[in-house]
Amino acid sequence: MICCEKCFRDSEIKGIIRSLNNMGHCEVCNGKDVYIYDTESNNNLVDSFNELLGIYTPVTSLPKGFPREKLSLLKDVLYDKWNIFNIDSEKIYTLMKNICNEKYEESPELFDYPIGILEISDENYLKSNSILKTHEWEDFVDEIKTKNRFHTKYINTDILGKLCSYIERPLSKGKRLYRARISEESGFPSDKMGAPPPGKASAGRVNPLGINYLYLADDRVTTLNEVRAGAYDYVTIGEFILKEDITLIDFTLLEQISPFTGGALQLAINMEHLKKISNEIAKPLRRSDGPLDYLPTQYIADFIKSIKYEDGKSYEGIKYKSTLYQEGYNIAVFDESLFDCVEVCVYDVKGIEYRYNSVGDR
């Protein structure tokens, strides 16, 4: 079977296929004049996929009582959990049988029956390799809000720090980002567009009460959505420029982490935890929120701020998706002095568009 680089999203796999330097027609996605991989004559992907398959056990060999919600078919695991492929799950099934044909002959149940990760039922393994040890996110939330705020033992910080290194990314000097404030028609001057003064900052998803972080967005549209201006409000938007190169933890990259760069088992155990953390940080503030609601993500952010990653350097902020504008992202910067506000502009909001989902009848 002939597939091509366009059949895959994973950067490691795409790189292997390109390195073969074979051009042709893809039988899987029908791409023409693309870099191809022939499963009959090439074996460059076999070891990578066999190693990944090695972390899974077919349901027929899992212990009784293994949680059913942790079981999935291989084609769905590879499509939904790992984001490896750019084709549908049925094509994934056929392609995997061809790439790993010897593995399929040895263990067809790995391809045809539900599979799971044996280690998720091993408490000793989880205590050493899971961000939340043997707990769920909701357990951590309850612990930090109602029982043990500053010295919780629910988080495995060594593992969290290691996994954060997978999504560290540079932000280059000169990068332009934006911040909005609802204002009068006269607007705010540039020296009023930064973070609140020390001790005056209200609690947020990333910053604790009284500690000022600078929240910025990738463009003006994103920051207009984030500030949640109403119709006929005036909004001042400041344009900020980064004064030096910095390094961030970028939660928008979770879908791009490749299982083929090593540590696939540990990553598989923790990916849902990482996505939960990312979603909680990105969750918009609600009027009904209380200060306790922000404690879990503040704890995570404060730990990230404390990490020393290279020559004693620290991460300077956290990047996360905007849930109010799907095409945008936000950055919480720990030190506002890294940016200068170079321009301000006042906007008159002429209208807004509501997007909503039903949460059930009452």
Secondary structure, DSSP 8 states (H G I E B T S, - for coil): -EEEGGGB--HHHHHHHHHHT-EE--TTT--SSEEEEETTT--TTHHHHHHHHTT-EEGGGS-TT--GGG-B-HHHIIIIIS--BSS-HHHHHHHHHHHTHHHHHH-THHHHS-EE-GGGG-HHHHHHH-TTTT--HHHHHHHHHHT-SSS-SS--HHHHHHHHGGGEEEE-TT-EEEEEEEE-TT---GGGSS---TTT----SSS-TT---EEEESSHHHHHHHHT--TT-EEEEEEEEE-S-EEEEEGGGGGG--GGGS-HHHHHHHHHHHHHHHHHHHS---TT--GGGGHHHHHHHHHHHH-EEETTEE--EEEEE-SSSTT-EEEEES-GGGEEEEEEEEEE--------------
